[in-house]
């Protein structure tokens, strides 16, 4: 394991399912208060927001992006296009192809999960 992060969510099952499908992670641990999804080198713990704090949070449909955080999770995927096609069925979005850019040998694109958390996908450039 080379990296790990925790993400707080209202609906841990929905958010964990989103990242499992879109970022190719596997659910490896479940508990009433959290789920863990991971790959061979990265672990993401999806932790339930405590009820007192959760009562003050409203997630709209579609969710508003929460871009005012200094951290953005990034996931390496084999195909941004495949993730883009799958994301809406799981309550999230991957930005359109015209918003992609390249950086350090990867095609990059942002998106947001079912609760509005912004993430980034990185696909290796070919050739």
C-alpha positions as CSV (number, residue, x, y, z in Angstrom):
1,X,0.0,0.0,0.0
2,X,1.5,3.3,-1.0
3,X,-1.4,5.7,-0.2
4,X,-4.6,6.1,1.7
5,X,-7.3,8.7,2.4
6,X,-10.5,9.1,4.3
7,X,-13.6,10.7,2.8
8,X,-16.6,11.6,5.0
9,X,-20.0,11.0,3.5
10,X,-23.7,10.9,4.3
11,X,-24.4,7.7,2.4
12,X,-21.3,5.6,2.7
13,X,-22.7,2.7,0.7
14,X,-23.6,4.9,-2.3
15,X,-20.3,6.8,-2.3
16,X,-18.2,3.6,-1.8
17,X,-20.1,2.0,-4.7
18,X,-19.5,5.0,-6.9
19,X,-15.7,4.9,-6.3
20,X,-15.6,1.1,-6.6
21,X,-17.2,1.3,-10.1
22,X,-15.7,4.5,-11.5
23,X,-12.2,4.2,-10.1
24,X,-11.9,0.4,-10.2
25,X,-11.6,-0.1,-6.5
26,X,-12.8,-3.1,-4.5
27,X,-14.8,-3.0,-1.3
28,X,-12.6,-4.8,1.2
29,X,-14.1,-3.9,4.5
30,X,-17.5,-2.9,5.9
31,X,-18.6,-1.7,9.2
32,X,-21.8,0.1,10.4
33,X,-19.8,3.4,10.4
34,X,-17.5,3.0,7.3
35,X,-16.5,1.1,4.2
36,X,-13.1,0.7,2.7
37,X,-12.5,0.5,-1.0
38,X,-9.0,-0.1,-2.3
39,X,-6.7,-1.1,-5.1
40,X,-3.3,-2.8,-4.8
41,X,-1.7,0.5,-3.9
42,X,-4.4,2.8,-2.5
43,X,-7.0,2.6,0.2
44,X,-10.0,4.9,0.6
45,X,-12.0,4.8,3.8
46,X,-15.5,6.2,3.3
47,X,-16.6,7.3,6.8
48,X,-20.1,8.1,7.9
49,X,-20.6,11.8,8.9
50,X,-21.8,11.9,12.5
51,X,-25.6,12.3,12.8
52,X,-25.4,15.8,14.5
53,X,-23.3,17.1,11.6
54,X,-25.2,15.2,9.0
55,X,-28.4,16.9,10.0
56,X,-27.0,20.2,8.8
57,X,-25.9,18.9,5.4
58,X,-28.2,18.9,2.4
59,X,-27.2,17.1,-0.9
60,X,-29.2,18.5,-3.8
61,X,-30.0,16.5,-6.9
62,X,-27.8,16.9,-8.8
63,X,-25.4,17.6,-6.1
64,X,-23.5,20.9,-6.0
65,X,-19.8,20.6,-6.4
66,X,-17.8,21.2,-3.3
67,X,-14.8,22.7,-4.9
68,X,-13.7,24.8,-1.8
69,X,-11.4,22.2,-0.4
70,X,-7.6,22.2,-0.7
71,X,-7.5,18.4,-1.4
72,X,-8.7,16.5,-4.5
73,X,-8.6,12.7,-4.7
74,X,-7.0,11.4,-7.9
75,X,-7.4,7.9,-9.3
76,X,-5.5,6.2,-12.1
77,X,-7.9,4.5,-14.5
78,X,-7.5,2.7,-17.8
79,X,-10.3,4.7,-19.5
80,X,-11.8,8.1,-18.6
81,X,-14.4,7.5,-21.3
82,X,-15.6,4.3,-19.6
83,X,-15.7,6.1,-16.2
84,X,-17.6,9.0,-17.8
85,X,-20.2,6.6,-19.2
86,X,-20.7,4.8,-15.9
87,X,-20.7,7.8,-13.5
88,X,-24.2,9.1,-14.1
89,X,-25.8,5.7,-13.4
90,X,-24.2,5.9,-10.0
91,X,-25.2,9.5,-9.2
92,X,-22.0,11.3,-10.2
93,X,-20.4,12.9,-13.2
94,X,-17.1,12.9,-15.1
95,X,-16.7,16.2,-16.9
96,X,-17.0,16.2,-20.8
97,X,-14.0,15.3,-22.9
98,X,-13.5,18.9,-23.9
99,X,-12.5,19.6,-20.3
100,X,-9.6,17.1,-20.3
101,X,-6.0,18.1,-20.2
102,X,-2.6,16.4,-20.2
103,X,-0.1,16.3,-17.4
104,X,3.0,14.2,-16.8
105,X,2.1,11.5,-19.3
106,X,-1.6,11.2,-18.4
107,X,-4.9,12.5,-19.7
108,X,-6.7,14.2,-16.8
109,X,-10.3,14.9,-16.1
110,X,-12.3,16.0,-13.0
111,X,-15.6,14.9,-11.9
112,X,-17.8,14.8,-8.8
113,X,-19.3,12.0,-6.8
114,X,-22.9,11.5,-5.6
115,X,-22.4,14.0,-2.7
116,X,-20.6,16.6,-4.8
117,X,-17.0,15.8,-3.8
118,X,-14.6,16.7,-6.6
119,X,-12.2,14.0,-7.7
120,X,-9.8,13.6,-10.6
121,X,-9.2,10.7,-13.0
122,X,-5.9,10.0,-14.7
123,X,-5.5,7.9,-17.8
124,X,-2.1,7.0,-19.2
125,X,-1.4,8.5,-22.6
126,X,-0.7,5.9,-25.3
127,X,2.0,6.1,-27.9
